[in-house]
Amino acid sequence: MKRNYWRWIFAGMAATLLVAMPLLSLDAGNSGDEDLYQIPQGNYVLDYYGTLGRDTTCLGFENLKYYGASFDVATAFVNRVCGVDDIHVTRHVFNSLFGWLAIIFAGLAAVRIGGWRAGVMTMAMLFLSPRFLGHAYNNPKDTPFAAAVMMGCYFLLRFFQQFPDVKKRTVVFLSLSIALAISIRIGGLILFGYFGIFCLAYLVDRYFTIRRRDVRPAVRGWKGDVLRLSTYALIICTAGYFAGLILWPYALQSPFAHPLRAFREMSHFEIALGQIFEGYYTLSNNLPWYYTPKYILLTVPPVVLAGAAIFVIAGGLKRASRLATFMICFVAVFPVFWIVYTNANVYGGWRHAMFAYPPMVVAAGLGFNALAQWAGNRYLRMALTALPFALLIAPAAHIVRNHPYEYIYFNTFAGGIDKVYGNYEMDYYYHSTRAATEWLRAHAEKSGLEEGDKIVVGSWHASVQYFLRHDTARFESVFMRWSERGAKDWDYAIFPVTGIMPQMIKSPHFPPQNTVHTVTVDGKPVCIVLRCTDKSAYWAALARNMAGDCPPQQRNILNNNAFTDLRQAYEADPYNDFVLIALSDMYLSVNKIDSSLYYVNKLVEYYPDENNLNYIANLYEQYTLRTKNRQYAEQMIAFRRRMVADFPHEPVYYYNLAMLYVAKEDPIAGKKLMDLCMKRNGYMFNAYYYMALYLANTGNRDAALDILNKCMVKFPASVPALQKVLTPIR
């Protein structure tokens, strides 16, 4: 009994988390894709099965046919059968249960290798990992997938510990784990790869390693093990594969061709999403190779990183645990390595590698357990046993302070939220719109500026409309981007800081002065509620739009009205970027360049982000064309140089500056910049095209042909246009 108290702690912790995690998930907001994509797709898939395949809407809805729908269809079924009103509660509870499964199976994997104490340490570290816990509330893709892969890894571990006398239950549950992973995401096929690699590692470890200094074990019998392993692998993978297709309509249409196509599509994800990384706003397909590993280093509790390192050194050297050590380390490291090696299009931190995190925590738990076992003194052993729990106090405090926004977490290596604010994404899943909308429902008042009886709430996130669904007599929700807040009619607006340029977020003029409420994490706003106190900018935008289709006399009247309204809007809020851009543009339209410059320079002074610098560079280009003033041309080049210096991650800025040098008949400088552009983005057509033209015009025919041939490989649709360039060169 005395030896098994860790087992009772493990059981008590598992039972406590089974209750606590669903309760915690009730406070979560909706994640980014739930309302627009995943919930509709779940209902469409349910309709597909309900009509025995006659309703095929699910096969053409966005690109979601390439994903398994088990989570979405299961929750849609529960909501429909039970008549649930708040459908997100069901989804978030289910999501938390998958998070719980990931924690349980990570703990059980640690138990099988290091004992119950290792299991308890692993469960504690995984539960108190703020990023993982936050995603366990409402990430219905990555969290269930991580749970399924962790289950598969656990049963693979059990399989090889039991081999050759593998129990039927292990075979069944390993097959079900593979099926669950594939039913969520085609990436579940990775468990096939794990199985094959571990089979090879098992054979090498058993038959082809030197156990004594000069004695190699007999290799007789290895052929029988190869046959048995192959038979098991065929049965398990076949059963898991076809079971995983049951709730995936697109795969059922063609069980081999369609999953293969889905795998190709998801391996080369073409949609590029804007991300804030290292202080820059960058498209996800242009992020540096170290994006995922750096995010892991900055957002994983240091205790996990330390424990994993200890495991490799102290726990993985034992002969008896060598195969298990390899398995745990491989599944923790390989996904991150593969993302880096393939330069995968990932975003949202390390959420796409989340399935590698539970094994990483298993390694950490085993590491600290090995450290405690190493201690010969009882009191030292007690101190080392308590060490990982003590190191979890800081992430636990973050969880308590910032629930339900646990996943907005940066560790001490990063300097916490205070140091990274504006340099990295905060609430990229938009959880905070729930709290902002609930505050709005409780506090919104009519100001007298409303057009009708309802209060108009602007936001670019669909969950705002969901949270206002029972109060439509009072509120009207409209779609509105941050950049459109001066061009649309609204009374209140809700904006997560995600999608706002980092230079604006870090500006002393943010949040705007008409902010009436903020949702904060460690004191930093992750979502703001604005109240419209002056609609002059909207009236100006309306007048300018109407002026375009009017006779000259009426156009002049409308433009004068727009000027008056914009000046009033500027007096009301001199830091409003929309108003500054509109005033600059208005003055440019009447050739008052000095006035235009005044406002655009204010814009860049307040918010020196990429969009604004690019805007002022384009304005100087227009000034140059209108006035032929060399001073304006030099200013334009100066701003293009500044953009290259301030934002070296963006290849298009090298390209823009290179073309300016070419226009100034400085082709050597232009070529250097074009080379840099091509190195930073091998898929930028114009860079290849103009580089080839430059080389051809300077007599470097062979190099031009080489560039054009590469261009045709990368851009097959452009072959006809490129042939016209190739012909005279040849």
Protein Blocks (a to p, Z undefined) as FASTA:
>chain_A
ZZmmmmmmmmmmmmmmmmmmmmmmmmpccdfklmmmmmmmmmmmmmmmmnnomammlmmg
cjllmpccklmmmmmmmmmmnopablmlmmmmmmmmmmmmmmmmmmmmmmmmnojklmmm
mmmmmmmmmklmmmmmmpcklmmmmmmmmmmmmmmmmmmmmpmbdcfklmmmmmmmmmmm
mmmomklmmmmmmmmmmmmmmmmmmmmccfbfklccdfehjlmmmmmmmmmmmmmmmmmm
mmmmmmmmklmmommlmmmmmmmmmmmcfbdcdddeehiacdfklccfklmmmmmmmmgc
fklmmmmmmmmmmmmmpmklmmmmmmmmmmmmmmmmmmmmnopaceehjmlmmmmmmmmm
mmmmmmmmmmmmmpmbfklmmmmmmmmmmmmmmmmmmmmmmocklmlccdfknopjmlmg
ojaccklnommmmmmmmmmmmmgccehlafblbdcdddfbfklmmmmmmmmmmpccdddd
fklmmmcccfbdcddfehpafklmmpmkbccfkbcbdcdeehiafbdcdddfbfklmmmm
mmmmmmmmgcfklmmmmmmmmmmmmmmmmmmommbmklmmmmmmmmmmnopaklmmmmmm
mmmmmmmcfklmmmmmmmmmmmmmmnopaklmmmmmmmmmmmmmmmmmbmklmmmmmmmm
mmnopaklmmmmmmmmmmmomkbfklmmmmmmmmmmnopamlmmmmmmmmmmmmmmlmmm
mmmmmmmmZZ
